[in-house]
Amino acid sequence: MCLKKIAIIFSLCLLICNIALAKTLPNPDTSAVSACLIDADDNGVLYGKDEDKIMHPASTTKIMTAILALESGKLDEPLVITPEAVNTEPSSLGLRLGDKITLREALTGMMIVSGNDAAVAVAQTVAGSVPAFAKMMNDKAKELGAVNTHFLNPHGLTAQGHYSTAHDMAIIASYAMKKPEFREIVSKKAYNMKYMDGHTEYVTTTNRFLKSGFEGANGIKTGFTNAAGDCLVASATRGQKTLIAVFYNDDYRWDDAPVWLEFGFSFYDPSELQDKTVVNKQNVIKLNKITEQRIKHSRETNKNLAALDAAIVNKAKSLNNKTTDVADTAQQTKAKDVDVAENTKVEVSSDVDNNISNDEYKENNSSEENVEVVLNENEDLTKMHDIAGQIEEMKERKIWLKCGGFITIDKTEALTAIDINSGKFTGKKNSSKENTIYKVNQEATVEIAKQLRLRNISGIIVIDYIDMEEEQDRKNIMNLLEKELKKDRSKTQIMGFTKLDLLEMTRKKL
């Protein structure tokens, strides 16, 4: 009993110290109407903005849907697909009557692409009906302590009496992220959904935060309706700590999430945020022109460098000798949880690595020094950067845009036709139809220029933009296309819009 009291007092002291530390840090701002940041270990609120305000949760609702599906014991049973599910308005997973797919596969697709049709099918498979499933959702929310939450449907489309708060959703997300299978699903950037007849459907995540390179990012769910605005539940784990941030009605959710999570991690001792990494046999890569920016990029793309980056930044600026032992460097940077072999080195040399573009960092780098970093020989860089997934994505006829629209690319013997569709994108609140169309066309233009390079599309290319009434909008789109095509090593030529409002251009094959 005495020991328990001592432990409690000690924990309170640590909490007080953390609070005192936090006061010395700049508080993050946000454009969100409501936001909440919690420690997933104990659901303690680290920071918030009107976190208990009643809000429309949009597709973040699907977090609870996934929880109940995972706890149903029916994951390997066939999904029940009804006309009600198929006809649910977008966003859609594209389910059709007669499709044969397990609940597990449909659930994975639902969370990755945010399919409302899949959410209804999941609900009907688990509970028999949407109302019965909604009751299960509310019972679970009450059990978890989400007392300001009430669900009416499994997908989050706006409905009177369907609501939650940023604080409640953070609690629900915290519970979900403790489930290994849920955690695995929401960490996927792309997935080949397997149907029972043997065919697959490739889906990609709507979560830009997951693809952002933020250290430790591991999910979880986006959302958007006109009533809810842009929503995001974001999670990141560093070492022993998982933090969850929720943003409701936030036009800058992709910018806010990294800032808030970084702020949250500053509360903790660095030793709690370190992964134990073993570096063994030498497997050397060269990083051209070492600077803080390059190191930051490396840290975000390769967690093995996280324990070394501070040492490299400091040492690369001051080293006069040719080599230094990383074990010694790690000690100086207090990276105690990293085991480093004796043959692991950070080397400064005058050699230029021809495999790395000098132009990429020439504006921000002045040093001619290079650094050799020893990585774990077991690290699979192709998996780390999802190379296979990106290659598969290049084969797809349909390419989804971040705004919810999409483009289709059809290649014929005579020409390549590219069509732009608004998809599920309906614009922001108070946005005009013209503005919505322009936003989709604008994002599509950037993506098209990229796809032309990736796929090496050549010859005559015809782009069918969504009709723009304003001549100035067409001129702006052409100017944007010209700007993006300047990144292309191949010669391109824009002919302009035809009388049918089709944009003609040509590209020389590399």
C-alpha positions as CSV (number, residue, x, y, z in Angstrom):
1,M,0.0,0.0,0.0
2,C,2.8,2.3,0.9
3,L,4.6,1.5,-2.4
4,K,1.4,2.3,-4.3
5,K,1.2,5.7,-2.7
6,I,4.8,6.4,-3.5
7,A,4.2,5.4,-7.1
8,I,1.2,7.7,-7.3
9,I,3.1,10.6,-5.8
10,F,6.0,10.0,-8.2
11,S,3.6,9.9,-11.2
12,L,2.1,13.2,-10.1
13,C,5.5,14.8,-9.9
14,L,6.3,13.7,-13.4
15,L,3.0,15.1,-14.6
16,I,3.7,18.4,-13.0
17,C,7.2,18.5,-14.5
18,N,5.7,17.8,-18.0
19,I,3.1,20.5,-17.6
20,A,5.8,22.9,-16.5
21,L,7.9,22.0,-19.5
22,A,4.9,22.4,-21.8
23,K,4.4,26.0,-20.7
24,T,7.8,26.9,-22.0
25,L,6.8,25.7,-25.5
26,P,4.8,27.6,-28.1
27,N,1.2,26.4,-28.1
28,P,0.2,25.2,-31.5
29,D,-2.6,27.0,-33.4
30,T,-5.2,25.5,-35.7
31,S,-8.0,26.6,-38.0
32,A,-10.1,23.7,-36.7
33,V,-13.4,24.6,-35.1
34,S,-12.7,21.8,-32.6
35,A,-9.5,19.8,-31.9
36,C,-8.0,17.5,-29.3
37,L,-4.6,15.9,-28.6
38,I,-4.3,13.0,-26.2
39,D,-1.8,10.4,-24.9
40,A,-3.2,7.1,-26.0
41,D,-1.8,5.3,-23.0
42,D,-4.2,6.9,-20.5
43,N,-6.4,9.2,-22.8
44,G,-5.0,12.2,-20.9
45,V,-5.6,15.5,-22.9
46,L,-2.4,17.2,-23.8
47,Y,-3.9,20.1,-25.6
48,G,-7.2,21.1,-27.1
49,K,-9.4,23.7,-28.7
50,D,-13.1,23.4,-27.8
51,E,-12.5,19.7,-27.7
52,D,-16.0,19.0,-26.1
53,K,-17.9,21.0,-28.7
54,I,-20.6,18.9,-30.4
55,M,-19.6,18.4,-34.1
56,H,-20.5,16.4,-37.2
57,P,-17.9,13.6,-37.3
58,A,-18.2,12.7,-41.0
59,S,-16.3,9.5,-41.9
60,T,-14.3,9.4,-38.7
61,T,-17.5,7.6,-37.7
62,K,-16.0,4.6,-39.5
63,I,-13.5,4.1,-36.7
64,M,-16.3,2.8,-34.4
65,T,-17.7,0.8,-37.3
66,A,-14.4,-0.9,-37.7
67,I,-14.1,-1.6,-33.9
68,L,-17.4,-3.4,-33.9
69,A,-16.6,-5.4,-37.1
70,L,-13.3,-6.5,-35.6
71,E,-15.1,-7.6,-32.4
72,S,-17.9,-9.4,-34.2
73,G,-16.2,-12.7,-34.7
74,K,-17.5,-12.6,-38.3
75,L,-14.4,-11.4,-40.2
76,D,-14.1,-14.4,-42.4
77,E,-17.8,-14.6,-43.2
78,P,-19.1,-13.4,-46.6
79,L,-20.2,-9.7,-46.7
80,V,-23.9,-9.1,-47.0
81,I,-24.4,-6.8,-49.9
82,T,-27.9,-5.3,-50.3
83,P,-29.3,-2.7,-52.7
84,E,-29.3,-0.3,-49.7
85,A,-25.5,-0.7,-49.4
86,V,-24.8,-0.4,-53.1
87,N,-27.0,2.7,-53.5
88,T,-25.4,4.6,-50.6
89,E,-24.1,7.9,-51.9
90,P,-20.3,8.3,-52.4
91,S,-17.6,8.0,-51.3
92,S,-17.8,4.4,-52.6
93,L,-15.8,1.3,-52.5
94,G,-17.6,0.2,-55.7
95,L,-19.5,-2.8,-54.3
96,R,-22.0,-4.5,-56.6
97,L,-24.8,-6.9,-56.0
98,G,-23.5,-10.4,-56.3
99,D,-20.0,-9.5,-55.2
100,K,-18.3,-12.1,-53.0
101,I,-15.9,-10.7,-50.5
102,T,-15.3,-11.4,-46.8
103,L,-16.1,-8.9,-44.0
104,R,-12.4,-8.7,-43.3
105,E,-11.4,-7.6,-46.8
106,A,-14.4,-5.2,-47.1
107,L,-13.5,-3.6,-43.8
108,T,-9.9,-3.0,-44.9
109,G,-11.2,-1.4,-48.1
110,M,-13.7,0.7,-46.2
111,M,-11.1,2.2,-43.9
112,I,-8.5,2.8,-46.7
113,V,-10.8,4.4,-49.3
114,S,-13.6,5.5,-46.9
115,G,-16.4,3.6,-48.7
116,N,-19.9,4.5,-47.5
117,D,-21.3,1.5,-49.3
118,A,-18.9,-0.8,-47.5
119,A,-19.9,0.7,-44.2
120,V,-23.6,-0.1,-44.7
121,A,-22.7,-3.6,-45.8
122,V,-20.4,-4.1,-42.8
123,A,-23.2,-2.9,-40.4
124,Q,-25.8,-5.2,-42.0
125,T,-23.4,-8.2,-41.9
126,V,-22.6,-7.6,-38.2
127,A,-26.0,-6.6,-36.8
128,G,-28.6,-7.4,-39.5
129,S,-29.6,-3.8,-40.0
130,V,-28.3,-0.3,-39.8
131,P,-30.5,0.7,-36.8
132,A,-29.4,-2.4,-34.9
133,F,-25.8,-1.6,-35.6
134,A,-26.2,2.0,-34.6
135,K,-27.4,0.8,-31.2
136,M,-24.3,-1.3,-30.9
137,M,-22.2,1.8,-31.8
138,N,-23.8,3.9,-29.1
139,D,-23.5,1.1,-26.5
140,K,-19.8,0.9,-27.3
141,A,-19.3,4.6,-27.1
142,K,-20.9,4.7,-23.7
143,E,-18.7,1.8,-22.6
144,L,-15.6,3.7,-23.7
145,G,-16.6,6.9,-21.9
146,A,-17.5,8.8,-25.1
147,V,-20.5,10.4,-23.4
148,N,-21.0,13.2,-25.9
149,T,-21.4,11.0,-28.9
150,H,-24.5,9.6,-30.6
151,F,-24.4,7.6,-33.8
152,L,-27.3,7.0,-36.3
153,N,-25.3,5.4,-39.1
154,P,-22.1,3.5,-39.8
155,H,-20.6,5.9,-42.3
156,G,-20.9,9.4,-41.0
157,L,-23.1,11.1,-43.6
158,T,-24.8,14.1,-42.1
159,A,-27.9,13.3,-40.1
160,Q,-29.9,15.0,-37.3
161,G,-28.8,13.4,-34.1
162,H,-25.5,12.0,-35.4
163,Y,-22.7,13.7,-33.6
164,S,-19.5,13.4,-31.6
165,T,-16.7,15.6,-30.2
166,A,-13.0,15.8,-30.9
167,H,-12.4,14.6,-27.3
168,D,-14.8,11.6,-27.6
169,M,-13.4,10.6,-31.0
170,A,-9.9,10.7,-29.6
171,I,-10.9,8.3,-26.9
172,I,-12.6,6.0,-29.5
173,A,-9.5,6.1,-31.7
174,S,-7.2,5.4,-28.8
175,Y,-9.2,2.2,-28.0
176,A,-9.1,1.2,-31.7
177,M,-5.4,1.7,-32.1
178,K,-4.7,-0.8,-29.2
179,K,-6.1,-3.5,-31.5
180,P,-3.2,-4.9,-33.6
181,E,-5.5,-5.7,-36.6
182,F,-7.1,-2.3,-36.6
183,R,-3.6,-0.7,-36.4
184,E,-2.4,-2.7,-39.3
185,I,-5.4,-1.8,-41.5
186,V,-5.2,2.0,-41.0
187,S,-1.4,2.0,-41.5
188,K,-1.8,0.8,-45.1
189,K,-1.2,3.3,-47.8
190,A,-2.5,1.0,-50.5
191,Y,-4.1,-2.5,-50.6
192,N,-5.2,-5.2,-53.1
193,M,-8.7,-6.1,-51.9
194,K,-9.2,-9.9,-52.5
195,Y,-12.6,-11.1,-53.7
196,M,-13.7,-14.7,-53.1
197,D,-13.8,-15.3,-56.9
198,G,-10.0,-14.6,-57.1
199,H,-10.0,-11.1,-58.6
200,T,-8.6,-8.1,-56.7
201,E,-9.3,-4.4,-56.5
202,Y,-6.5,-1.9,-55.8
203,V,-7.3,0.9,-53.4
204,T,-5.2,3.7,-52.0
205,T,-5.6,5.7,-48.8
206,T,-7.3,9.0,-48.5
207,N,-5.0,9.9,-45.6
208,R,-2.3,12.3,-46.8
209,F,-0.9,12.5,-43.3
210,L,0.0,8.8,-43.5
211,K,2.0,9.6,-46.6
212,S,3.5,12.8,-45.3
213,G,6.8,11.3,-43.9
214,F,6.0,12.5,-40.4
215,E,8.1,10.4,-38.0
216,G,6.0,7.7,-36.5
217,A,2.8,8.4,-38.5
218,N,0.6,5.2,-38.4
219,G,-3.0,6.2,-39.3
220,I,-5.9,6.6,-38.9
221,K,-9.0,8.3,-40.6
222,T,-10.1,11.2,-42.7
223,G,-13.6,12.6,-43.2
224,F,-15.5,15.2,-45.2
225,T,-19.1,16.4,-45.6
226,N,-20.4,19.9,-46.4
227,A,-21.7,20.1,-42.8
228,A,-18.6,18.7,-41.1
229,G,-15.9,20.3,-43.2
230,D,-12.5,18.6,-43.5
231,C,-11.9,16.2,-40.6
232,L,-8.9,14.1,-39.5
233,V,-8.0,11.7,-36.8
234,A,-4.2,11.3,-36.9
235,S,-2.0,8.9,-34.9
236,A,1.8,8.7,-34.5
237,T,4.0,6.4,-32.4
238,R,7.5,7.1,-31.3
239,G,9.2,4.5,-29.0
240,Q,6.8,3.8,-26.2
241,K,4.4,6.6,-26.9
242,T,1.4,6.8,-29.1
243,L,-0.4,10.2,-29.5
244,I,-3.7,10.9,-31.2
245,A,-4.9,14.2,-32.6
246,V,-8.4,15.0,-33.8
247,F,-9.3,17.9,-36.0
248,Y,-13.0,18.8,-36.8
249,N,-13.9,21.3,-39.6
250,D,-10.3,22.2,-40.3
251,D,-9.3,23.6,-43.7
252,Y,-5.6,23.0,-42.9
253,R,-5.8,19.6,-41.3
254,W,-2.7,18.3,-43.2
255,D,-0.6,21.2,-41.8
256,D,-2.0,21.1,-38.3
257,A,-1.6,17.4,-37.6
258,P,2.2,17.3,-37.7
259,V,2.5,20.5,-35.6
260,W,0.2,19.3,-32.9
261,L,1.7,15.8,-32.7
262,E,5.3,17.2,-32.6
263,F,4.1,19.5,-29.8
264,G,2.7,16.5,-27.9
265,F,5.9,14.5,-28.2
266,S,7.8,17.4,-26.7
267,F,6.2,16.6,-23.4
268,Y,8.1,13.3,-23.0
269,D,11.7,12.4,-22.2
270,P,13.6,11.5,-25.4
271,S,14.4,8.0,-24.0
272,E,10.7,7.2,-24.2
273,L,10.6,8.1,-27.9
274,Q,13.4,6.0,-29.2
275,D,13.1,2.7,-30.9
276,K,15.7,0.0,-30.1
277,T,17.5,-0.4,-33.4
278,V,20.4,-2.8,-34.0
279,V,22.9,-1.8,-36.7
280,N,25.1,-4.6,-37.8
281,K,26.9,-5.3,-41.1
282,Q,28.0,-2.4,-43.2
283,N,25.5,-1.5,-45.9
284,V,26.6,2.0,-47.0
285,I,24.7,4.7,-48.8
286,K,25.9,8.2,-49.5
287,L,24.0,11.3,-48.8
288,N,25.2,14.2,-50.9
289,K,26.0,17.6,-49.4
290,I,25.0,17.1,-45.8
291,T,22.8,19.8,-44.3
292,E,20.1,19.9,-41.7
293,Q,17.4,19.8,-44.5
294,R,18.9,16.6,-46.0
295,I,19.1,15.0,-42.6
296,K,15.5,16.0,-41.8
297,H,14.4,14.4,-45.1
298,S,16.3,11.2,-44.3
299,R,14.8,11.0,-40.9
300,E,11.3,11.2,-42.2
301,T,11.9,8.5,-44.8
302,N,14.1,6.1,-42.8
303,K,13.5,5.6,-39.1
304,N,16.9,4.0,-38.8
305,L,18.4,7.4,-39.2
306,A,16.4,9.0,-36.5
307,A,18.9,8.0,-33.8
308,L,21.8,9.2,-35.9
309,D,20.6,12.5,-37.4
310,A,21.5,14.8,-34.6
311,A,25.0,13.3,-34.4
312,I,25.5,13.7,-38.2
313,V,24.3,17.3,-38.2
314,N,26.6,18.3,-35.4
315,K,29.6,16.2,-36.5
316,A,29.4,17.0,-40.2
317,K,29.9,20.7,-39.5
318,S,32.9,20.3,-37.2
319,L,34.7,17.1,-38.2
320,N,38.4,17.5,-39.2
321,N,39.1,13.8,-39.2
322,K,37.9,11.5,-41.9
323,T,35.9,9.1,-39.7
324,T,34.2,8.9,-36.4
325,D,32.7,6.0,-34.6
326,V,28.9,6.0,-34.4
327,A,28.8,4.3,-31.1
328,D,30.8,7.3,-29.7
329,T,28.5,9.7,-31.5
330,A,25.4,7.9,-30.2
331,Q,26.7,8.2,-26.6
332,Q,27.2,11.9,-27.0
333,T,23.6,12.3,-28.3
334,K,22.3,10.1,-25.5
335,A,20.9,7.5,-27.9
336,K,21.1,4.9,-25.2
337,D,18.5,2.5,-26.7
338,V,20.5,2.1,-30.0
339,D,22.9,-0.8,-30.2
340,V,25.7,0.0,-32.7
341,A,28.3,-2.4,-33.9
342,E,32.0,-1.5,-33.8
343,N,32.3,-1.4,-37.5
344,T,29.5,1.2,-38.0
345,K,30.8,4.6,-39.1
346,V,29.8,8.0,-40.2
347,E,32.3,9.1,-42.8
348,V,32.9,12.5,-44.3
349,S,34.6,12.4,-47.7
350,S,35.1,14.5,-50.8
351,D,33.7,12.0,-53.2
352,V,30.5,12.9,-55.1
353,D,27.8,10.3,-55.2
354,N,26.6,10.1,-58.8
355,N,23.5,8.3,-57.8
356,I,22.1,11.3,-56.0
357,S,20.9,14.4,-57.8
358,N,23.0,17.4,-57.0
359,D,20.3,19.7,-58.2
360,E,17.8,18.4,-55.7
361,Y,19.4,20.2,-52.8
362,K,21.7,22.8,-54.4
363,E,19.6,25.7,-53.3
364,N,19.8,24.7,-49.7
365,N,23.2,23.1,-49.5
366,S,26.6,24.7,-49.9
367,S,28.9,22.0,-48.4
368,E,30.7,19.6,-50.8
369,E,31.1,17.0,-48.1
370,N,29.4,13.6,-48.2
371,V,28.4,11.3,-45.4
372,E,28.3,7.6,-45.4
373,V,25.6,6.2,-43.2
374,V,25.6,2.5,-42.3
375,L,22.1,1.1,-42.3
376,N,20.7,-2.2,-41.1
377,E,21.3,-4.8,-43.8
378,N,17.8,-6.2,-43.2
379,E,16.1,-3.0,-44.1
380,D,13.9,-3.4,-47.2
381,L,13.9,0.0,-48.8
382,T,11.3,-1.1,-51.5
383,K,8.8,-1.9,-48.8
384,M,9.6,1.2,-46.7
385,H,8.7,3.4,-49.7
386,D,5.9,1.2,-51.0
387,I,7.6,0.9,-54.4
388,A,5.5,-2.1,-55.4
389,G,2.3,-0.2,-54.5
390,Q,3.4,2.8,-56.5
391,I,4.2,0.7,-59.5
392,E,0.8,-1.0,-59.3
393,E,-0.8,2.5,-59.0
394,M,0.8,3.5,-62.2
395,K,-1.0,0.7,-64.0
396,E,-4.4,1.9,-62.9
397,R,-6.7,3.5,-65.4
398,K,-8.3,5.6,-62.7
399,I,-6.2,7.9,-60.5
400,W,-7.9,9.5,-57.5
401,L,-7.1,13.1,-56.6
402,K,-6.7,14.3,-53.1
403,C,-9.8,16.5,-53.4
404,G,-12.0,13.5,-54.1
405,G,-12.1,13.8,-57.8
406,F,-10.4,11.5,-60.2
407,I,-8.8,11.3,-63.7
408,T,-9.0,8.4,-66.2
409,I,-6.3,7.7,-68.7
410,D,-7.2,5.8,-71.9
411,K,-4.5,5.1,-74.5
412,T,-5.4,4.3,-78.1
413,E,-3.3,3.9,-81.2
414,A,-4.2,7.4,-82.4
415,L,-4.0,9.3,-79.1
416,T,-4.2,9.3,-75.3
417,A,-7.5,10.6,-73.9
418,I,-7.5,11.9,-70.3
419,D,-10.8,12.6,-68.7
420,I,-11.4,14.6,-65.5
421,N,-14.3,13.9,-63.1
422,S,-15.3,15.7,-59.9
423,G,-16.1,12.3,-58.2
424,K,-17.1,12.8,-54.6
425,F,-15.7,16.3,-54.3
426,T,-18.5,18.8,-53.7
427,G,-16.4,21.8,-52.6
428,K,-16.2,23.7,-49.4
429,K,-19.0,25.3,-47.6
430,N,-20.3,28.4,-49.5
431,S,-18.2,27.4,-52.5
432,S,-19.8,28.1,-55.9
433,K,-20.1,25.4,-58.5
434,E,-17.6,27.2,-60.7
435,N,-15.1,27.4,-57.9
436,T,-15.5,23.7,-57.2
437,I,-14.9,22.8,-60.9
438,Y,-11.9,25.0,-61.1
439,K,-10.3,23.4,-57.9
440,V,-10.8,19.9,-59.4
441,N,-9.3,21.0,-62.8
442,Q,-6.4,22.7,-61.0
443,E,-5.4,19.6,-59.0
444,A,-6.0,17.3,-62.0
445,T,-3.6,19.5,-64.1
446,V,-0.7,18.9,-61.6
447,E,-1.5,15.2,-61.5
448,I,-1.7,14.8,-65.3
449,A,1.7,16.4,-65.8
450,K,3.1,14.0,-63.2
451,Q,1.4,11.0,-64.8
452,L,2.8,11.9,-68.3
453,R,6.3,11.7,-66.9
454,L,5.7,8.5,-64.8
455,R,4.0,6.6,-67.6
456,N,6.1,8.2,-70.4
457,I,3.0,9.0,-72.4
458,S,3.8,10.4,-75.8
459,G,2.2,11.5,-79.1
460,I,-1.1,13.3,-79.2
461,I,-2.8,13.9,-75.9
462,V,-6.3,15.2,-75.4
463,I,-7.5,16.3,-72.0
464,D,-11.2,16.6,-71.3
465,Y,-11.5,19.1,-68.5
466,I,-14.7,19.7,-66.6
467,D,-16.4,22.5,-68.5
468,M,-15.3,26.0,-67.3
469,E,-17.5,28.9,-68.1
470,E,-14.9,31.6,-67.5
471,E,-12.3,32.2,-70.1
472,Q,-9.9,33.3,-67.5
473,D,-10.2,30.0,-65.7
474,R,-9.2,28.2,-68.9
475,K,-6.2,30.5,-69.3
476,N,-5.1,29.9,-65.7
477,I,-5.3,26.1,-66.2
478,M,-3.2,26.4,-69.4
479,N,-0.6,28.5,-67.6
480,L,-0.5,26.0,-64.7
481,L,-0.1,23.1,-67.2
482,E,2.8,24.9,-68.9
483,K,4.4,25.5,-65.5
484,E,4.1,21.8,-64.5
485,L,5.4,20.6,-67.9
486,K,8.6,22.5,-67.4
487,K,9.5,19.8,-65.0
488,D,9.4,17.3,-67.9
489,R,12.7,16.4,-69.6
490,S,10.8,15.5,-72.8
491,K,9.6,18.2,-75.2
492,T,6.0,19.1,-74.9
493,Q,3.7,21.5,-76.8
494,I,0.3,22.8,-75.8
495,M,-2.1,23.5,-78.7
496,G,-4.8,25.0,-76.6
497,F,-8.5,24.4,-76.2
498,T,-10.7,23.2,-79.1
499,K,-14.2,24.3,-79.9
500,L,-15.3,21.3,-77.9
501,D,-13.4,22.5,-74.9
502,L,-10.8,19.8,-75.2
503,L,-7.2,20.7,-74.5
504,E,-4.8,19.3,-77.1
505,M,-1.1,18.8,-76.5
506,T,1.8,16.6,-77.7
507,R,4.7,15.0,-75.9
508,K,7.8,13.5,-77.4
509,K,8.7,10.0,-76.2
510,L,11.9,9.8,-74.2
